[in-house]
Amino acid sequence: MRFPPIDAQYLYTTQLLDRAQASGVRVVNHPQSLRDFNEKLFALAFPQCCPPTLVTADLAAGRSFLEQHQDIIAKPLHGMGGFSIFRLRQGDPNVNVVFETLSNHNQRFMLLQRYIPEITEGDKRILLINGQAIDYVLARRAAPGETRANLAAGGTGRVMPLSKTDRLYFVGLDVIGNYLTEINITSPTGLREIESVAPYSVAELFFKKLTEFNPN
């Protein structure tokens, strides 16, 4: 199974970083932010940028959302790398078992979003460093017959210039079409792929911005 690196050891590490930060050590990202923000729920702070979304543990609510939108994506809140992401259409015989599995029979939240047809063109990983978007994005396209564009799920990536509509001015973004789907803060991958094409060193820019960073 693929999960973000959030466990008891991770939590203890952020607590130690709190103490280091209080002692004057420069820490990025903020330890409290790493604890407080789930990467899928964080995107909902910007609803104007997101597709219609429902977070629920209720099977009936999930079925109602599917009936309303006819074609949806269902996924757990704790997965990464394409883990347990399902595309469901109205009338699919697997709807109940998918909702039962994701919600653990009404015991665990799942995230449902209206399907975004532009996923056939891939999704984009946009890296931001201290609020500045890197001028190139990693565009990930799903393998034939696959919905998920994640590289870990067999998707392929190509680096392309950042478009005007991609310049959203906040941190670590996954974008499909013009929709924000996730904000990655624990594992914002893609830097090495982008750096292989960008005409400047993204890592060098990161460390330059790090020296300029003022947590206050």
RADA-V517224 format. One record per backbone hydrogen bond with DSSP energy under -1.0 kcal/mol. CO is the residue of the C=O (numbers start at 1). NH is the residue of the N-H. If there is no record, write none. Layout:
co	nh
CO	NH
CO	NH
This chain:
co	nh
2	80
4	6
7	11
8	12
9	13
10	14
11	15
12	16
13	17
14	18
15	19
16	20
17	21
18	22
19	23
20	25
21	24
30	34
31	35
32	36
33	37
38	42
39	183
41	44
42	45
43	46
46	49
47	50
49	180
52	114
54	112
56	110
58	62
59	63
60	64
61	65
62	66
63	67
64	68
65	69
66	70
69	71
70	90
71	115
72	88
73	113
74	86
75	111
80	83
82	85
86	74
88	72
89	92
92	95
94	98
95	99
96	100
97	101
98	102
99	103
100	105
103	107
103	108
110	56
111	75
112	54
113	73
116	119
117	120
118	121
119	122
123	140
124	175
125	138
126	173
127	134
129	132
132	129
135	162
137	160
138	125
139	158
140	123
141	156
143	146
150	153
150	155
151	154
156	141
158	139
160	137
164	167
166	168
172	184
173	126
174	181
174	182
175	124
176	179
179	176
182	174
187	189
190	194
191	195
192	196
194	197
194	198
201	205
202	206
203	207
204	208
205	209
206	210
207	211
208	212
